[in-house]
Amino acid sequence: MRTYDDPVDVRKGPTDGLAGEGEEGPDQFLWRGRLWQVREVIAHWVEPGAWWVRRPEEAPGRSALVDHREVWRVAAARGRAVSAVDDPGFGVFDLAFDWTEGVWRLAGSLD
């Protein structure tokens, strides 16, 4: 897994049931000027914040225990013509939504 911390623009759409009934997940994302279409949601989980990194005096009024992010592992392709895993325009990515900051980031990609 190659790790990143790059901001991405995400468009949401209906999921295949991993998020729950009637919820939406990533449908497309723009990363480094390229549009990626989500072909499949592979996994979805929530990671708690790193409570051991920050001391309460560094974030007055906020509990580090409530900081968390929602992670979506997706298979995505650049454009509609790409459909094979061995195509260079296809990849598996971890998209993370930080609930504290309200932003999406590309957390990693599988090589």
Contacts in CASP RR format, 6 or more apart in sequence:
PFRMAT RR
TARGET T0000
AUTHOR 0000-0000-0000
METHOD contacts of the structure
MODEL  1
MRTYDDPVDVRKGPTDGLAGEGEEGPDQFLWRGRLWQVREVIAHWVEPGA
WWVRRPEEAPGRSALVDHREVWRVAAARGRAVSAVDDPGFGVFDLAFDWT
EGVWRLAGSLD
1 94 0 8 1.000
1 108 0 8 1.000
1 109 0 8 1.000
1 110 0 8 1.000
1 111 0 8 1.000
2 108 0 8 1.000
2 109 0 8 1.000
2 110 0 8 1.000
2 111 0 8 1.000
3 107 0 8 1.000
3 108 0 8 1.000
4 105 0 8 1.000
4 106 0 8 1.000
4 107 0 8 1.000
4 108 0 8 1.000
4 109 0 8 1.000
5 105 0 8 1.000
5 106 0 8 1.000
5 107 0 8 1.000
6 31 0 8 1.000
6 32 0 8 1.000
6 105 0 8 1.000
6 106 0 8 1.000
7 103 0 8 1.000
7 104 0 8 1.000
7 105 0 8 1.000
7 106 0 8 1.000
8 29 0 8 1.000
8 30 0 8 1.000
8 31 0 8 1.000
8 95 0 8 1.000
8 104 0 8 1.000
8 105 0 8 1.000
8 106 0 8 1.000
9 29 0 8 1.000
9 30 0 8 1.000
9 104 0 8 1.000
10 26 0 8 1.000
10 28 0 8 1.000
10 29 0 8 1.000
10 95 0 8 1.000
10 97 0 8 1.000
10 104 0 8 1.000
11 26 0 8 1.000
11 27 0 8 1.000
11 28 0 8 1.000
11 29 0 8 1.000
12 24 0 8 1.000
12 25 0 8 1.000
12 26 0 8 1.000
12 27 0 8 1.000
13 24 0 8 1.000
13 25 0 8 1.000
13 26 0 8 1.000
13 27 0 8 1.000
14 22 0 8 1.000
14 24 0 8 1.000
14 25 0 8 1.000
14 27 0 8 1.000
15 23 0 8 1.000
15 24 0 8 1.000
15 25 0 8 1.000
15 41 0 8 1.000
15 44 0 8 1.000
16 40 0 8 1.000
16 41 0 8 1.000
17 23 0 8 1.000
17 41 0 8 1.000
18 41 0 8 1.000
18 43 0 8 1.000
18 44 0 8 1.000
19 25 0 8 1.000
19 41 0 8 1.000
19 44 0 8 1.000
25 41 0 8 1.000
25 44 0 8 1.000
25 72 0 8 1.000
26 38 0 8 1.000
26 41 0 8 1.000
26 72 0 8 1.000
26 74 0 8 1.000
26 95 0 8 1.000
26 104 0 8 1.000
27 37 0 8 1.000
27 38 0 8 1.000
28 35 0 8 1.000
28 36 0 8 1.000
28 37 0 8 1.000
28 38 0 8 1.000
29 35 0 8 1.000
29 36 0 8 1.000
29 38 0 8 1.000
29 76 0 8 1.000
29 93 0 8 1.000
29 95 0 8 1.000
29 104 0 8 1.000
29 106 0 8 1.000
30 36 0 8 1.000
31 93 0 8 1.000
31 106 0 8 1.000
34 78 0 8 1.000
35 78 0 8 1.000
35 79 0 8 1.000
36 76 0 8 1.000
36 77 0 8 1.000
36 78 0 8 1.000
36 79 0 8 1.000
36 93 0 8 1.000
37 76 0 8 1.000
37 77 0 8 1.000
37 78 0 8 1.000
37 79 0 8 1.000
37 80 0 8 1.000
38 74 0 8 1.000
38 75 0 8 1.000
38 76 0 8 1.000
39 74 0 8 1.000
39 75 0 8 1.000
39 76 0 8 1.000
39 77 0 8 1.000
39 83 0 8 1.000
39 90 0 8 1.000
40 74 0 8 1.000
40 75 0 8 1.000
41 72 0 8 1.000
41 73 0 8 1.000
41 74 0 8 1.000
42 73 0 8 1.000
42 74 0 8 1.000
42 75 0 8 1.000
42 92 0 8 1.000
43 71 0 8 1.000
43 72 0 8 1.000
43 73 0 8 1.000
44 70 0 8 1.000
44 71 0 8 1.000
44 72 0 8 1.000
44 73 0 8 1.000
45 70 0 8 1.000
45 71 0 8 1.000
46 68 0 8 1.000
46 69 0 8 1.000
46 70 0 8 1.000
46 71 0 8 1.000
47 68 0 8 1.000
47 69 0 8 1.000
47 70 0 8 1.000
47 71 0 8 1.000
47 96 0 8 1.000
48 65 0 8 1.000
48 67 0 8 1.000
48 68 0 8 1.000
49 64 0 8 1.000
49 65 0 8 1.000
49 67 0 8 1.000
49 68 0 8 1.000
49 69 0 8 1.000
50 64 0 8 1.000
50 67 0 8 1.000
51 64 0 8 1.000
51 65 0 8 1.000
51 67 0 8 1.000
53 64 0 8 1.000
54 64 0 8 1.000
56 63 0 8 1.000
56 64 0 8 1.000
62 100 0 8 1.000
66 100 0 8 1.000
67 99 0 8 1.000
67 100 0 8 1.000
68 99 0 8 1.000
68 100 0 8 1.000
69 96 0 8 1.000
69 97 0 8 1.000
69 98 0 8 1.000
69 99 0 8 1.000
70 96 0 8 1.000
70 97 0 8 1.000
70 99 0 8 1.000
71 94 0 8 1.000
71 95 0 8 1.000
71 96 0 8 1.000
71 97 0 8 1.000
71 107 0 8 1.000
72 94 0 8 1.000
72 95 0 8 1.000
72 96 0 8 1.000
72 97 0 8 1.000
73 92 0 8 1.000
73 93 0 8 1.000
73 94 0 8 1.000
74 92 0 8 1.000
74 93 0 8 1.000
74 95 0 8 1.000
75 85 0 8 1.000
75 90 0 8 1.000
75 91 0 8 1.000
75 92 0 8 1.000
76 90 0 8 1.000
76 91 0 8 1.000
76 92 0 8 1.000
76 93 0 8 1.000
77 83 0 8 1.000
77 87 0 8 1.000
77 89 0 8 1.000
77 90 0 8 1.000
77 91 0 8 1.000
78 89 0 8 1.000
78 90 0 8 1.000
82 89 0 8 1.000
82 90 0 8 1.000
83 90 0 8 1.000
84 90 0 8 1.000
85 91 0 8 1.000
91 109 0 8 1.000
91 110 0 8 1.000
92 109 0 8 1.000
92 110 0 8 1.000
93 106 0 8 1.000
93 108 0 8 1.000
93 109 0 8 1.000
93 110 0 8 1.000
94 106 0 8 1.000
94 107 0 8 1.000
94 108 0 8 1.000
94 109 0 8 1.000
95 104 0 8 1.000
95 105 0 8 1.000
95 106 0 8 1.000
95 107 0 8 1.000
96 104 0 8 1.000
96 105 0 8 1.000
96 106 0 8 1.000
96 107 0 8 1.000
97 103 0 8 1.000
97 104 0 8 1.000
98 104 0 8 1.000
98 105 0 8 1.000
END
